[in-house]
Amino acid sequence: MIKNYESTRSANIKSTASEAILKGIADDGGLYIMRNLDDKKVDIEKLQGKGYKEIARIVIELMLDDFSKENIKECVEKAYTNKFSTKEITPVVKVGQCFITELFHGPTSAFKDVALSILPHLVTTSYDMNDMKGEVIILTATSGDTGKAALEGFKDVKGTKIIVFYPDGGVSQVQRLQMVTQEGSNTHVCAIKGNFDDAQTGVKKIFTNNELINELSKENKMFSSANSINIGRLVPQIVYYFYSYIKLVEKGEIKLYDKINFSVPTGNFGNILAGYYAKLLGLPIKKLICASNENNVLYDFIKTGIYDRNRTFYKTISPSMDILVSSNLERLLYYISEKNNEVVKEFMDKLNREGKYEIDEKMKQTLNSQFYAGCVYKEETQNIIKETYEKHGYLLDTHTAVAFKVLQDYKNETGDNTVSVVLSTASPFKFTRSVYESLFGPSDVDEFKIMHELSEKTGVKIPENLQGLEYKKILHQKLCEINEMVEYVKTVGDLK
Ligand SMILES: *Cc1c(COP(=O)(O)O)cnc(C)c1O
């Protein structure tokens, strides 16, 4: 089999797509990337008239190059048949002068569903392809949305167990309830006393803990990841960039081969990186607009070329973007350094040691030719939610609102009038209180009462999966210190 994937940190660590999906992260702590990605091209002419699933098959086949066509077709069918509340999967709507691709119609009302509906099928297929026997233990750190989407995706999937770590007090009430009420015989949820970065670092350490990995393999078990460090998460996210584009062509808003912009509410840099991949695969994208909240480490990086995580961590009204170490940026560094693994390794070592690194002028120029960055804070986010509702009758969630506002700022600053798409990453009902208060001012009633009031006052329906959540039985109550994560994983994995 052709091993087209390699670690960002070493060209000597090679892997097939299916191995990369199973492992989640390379042995040296690097992320798997496809070296010759820019040689591959999606023929956009042929995408016209095709639906979401057909486009998904074409894109995923290209990226997961050791899977058979039949296998991919099966995975796509299982993932996107009757799992989303709309047949289009990711509808594209017009709001004012821009377009919004709604990525939140899946089983947990967040964009993570698009990838996490298919990831379990990609994992089990990879497992069979590599003649594995035993069990895959999926480790996941979440800032709120990945956790629930991963639990829902892997629930009762044969041969797997899933463990989710979330920051205690760092997720919305709806997000927490979604996770702690999770059913399924193989699901495990644990709050940690720390923030998302602590959870993510803890999980990455477990992935590279050789002692533990050896113990596991003796029992025919292995770890994998449901975070966007896994290419099985990233690849399905490329699809909706192509889909959005084709919809705009079909609506007559653009002509085939016209360039468009995407504005993306960004945290771990997974979603927007998928856009960069789409561009490498031939999608006519002018700018990828990286939108941040108060945790604007990416904004500073794109403006200055210096990545510096040594700063205050803010809890914001867009908690899924409250991240200071954006894992997937490592993959972008690989491509903008002209695939220089040594340089990437140096940056990552520096980040580990000093929390900081700086790219050179040439890399910075490449970066700025592709990306624009903006950040907006709480008050502006609340204002844009209110304004958009009052002007257009459209309800933005707090994350989407950040990207919507940054797009406006970009247009004002640059005068660029290219057709632009905002990726909408969550239903407004997932962040009910913040959305409600943006529209109607402070309220001290309970989150679920607010949800119903928001729906009554705006006429927007509450997604089915969020209805009645407050009455569900709490099934997970575990809380642990950061340094107890390993023990917890051992217990769940039956290692002692
Ligand atoms: C995860 C998430 C994001 C951030 O996406 P990344 O891929 O981590 O950059 C933004 N908004 C919502 C609602 C999310 O759940």
The ligand as a Gaussian input file, in Angstrom:
#p B3LYP/6-31G(d) Opt

LIG

0 1
 C      -15.400000      23.386000      17.525000
 C      -16.138000      24.620000      17.253000
 C      -15.519000      25.722000      16.671000
 C      -14.040000      25.750000      16.349000
 O      -13.698000      24.876000      15.303000
 P      -12.170000      24.422000      15.114000
 O      -12.203000      23.382000      14.076000
 O      -11.739000      23.886000      16.441000
 O      -11.407000      25.631000      14.725000
 C      -16.297000      26.844000      16.395000
 N      -17.602000      26.879000      16.715000
 C      -18.232000      25.836000      17.284000
 C      -19.666000      25.957000      17.626000
 C      -17.531000      24.673000      17.564000
 O      -18.155000      23.641000      18.128000

